[in-house]
Amino acid sequence: MTILANGREATASEPCTLEEFLVSQGLLPRSVVVEHNGEAVAPSEFGQRPLNPGDRLEIVRIVAGG
């Protein structure tokens, strides 16, 4: 299926959870903040949140500095 991730088309297996998609993109689920179809998603929900064709994701990596 095709979804939009940060404004770009991306392919995800079907069925697919948000967590599975993040891992397939090489992202650690605990190192990102995600908005799914305009709604912020808590990291504890990533494994239960299903993705559907045409969904929109905004993914921001958390960066720590000092």
TAZIGI-V182521 format. One record per residue. N is the residue number from 1. RES is the residue in three letters. SS is DSSP state (~ for helix, > for strand, _ for the rest). PHI is phi in whole degrees, -180 to 180 (999 if undefined). BURIAL is I if it has 16 or more other ideal C-beta (glycine too) atoms within 10 Angstrom, else O. Layout:
# TAZIGI-V182521
n-><N;N>
res-><RES;RES>
ss-><SS;SS>
phi-><PHI;PHI>
burial-><BURIAL;BURIAL>
This chain:
# TAZIGI-V182521
n-><1;2;3;4;5;6;7;8;9;10;11;12;13;14;15;16;17;18;19;20;21;22;23;24;25;26;27;28;29;30;31;32;33;34;35;36;37;38;39;40;41;42;43;44;45;46;47;48;49;50;51;52;53;54;55;56;57;58;59;60;61;62;63;64;65;66>
res-><MET;THR;ILE;LEU;ALA;ASN;GLY;ARG;GLU;ALA;THR;ALA;SER;GLU;PRO;CYS;THR;LEU;GLU;GLU;PHE;LEU;VAL;SER;GLN;GLY;LEU;LEU;PRO;ARG;SER;VAL;VAL;VAL;GLU;HIS;ASN;GLY;GLU;ALA;VAL;ALA;PRO;SER;GLU;PHE;GLY;GLN;ARG;PRO;LEU;ASN;PRO;GLY;ASP;ARG;LEU;GLU;ILE;VAL;ARG;ILE;VAL;ALA;GLY;GLY>
ss-><_;>;>;>;>;_;_;>;>;>;>;_;_;_;_;_;>;~;~;~;~;~;~;~;_;_;_;_;~;~;~;>;>;>;>;>;_;_;>;>;>;_;~;~;~;_;_;_;_;>;_;_;_;_;_;>;>;>;>;>;>;_;_;_;_;_>
phi-><999;-110;-130;-107;-121;54;81;-117;-68;-138;-103;-129;-67;-129;-75;-151;-94;-58;-62;-62;-65;-58;-63;-65;-93;78;-107;-81;-54;-82;-109;-135;-113;-128;-114;-114;52;85;-117;-65;-117;-70;-54;-67;-97;-55;-73;-106;-88;-77;-101;-127;-53;86;-61;-116;-120;-117;-121;-124;-78;-86;-122;-102;-141;-148>
burial-><O;O;I;O;I;O;O;O;O;I;O;I;O;O;O;I;I;I;I;I;I;I;O;O;O;O;I;O;I;O;O;I;O;I;O;I;O;O;O;O;I;O;O;O;O;I;O;O;I;O;I;O;O;O;I;O;I;O;I;O;O;O;O;O;O;O>
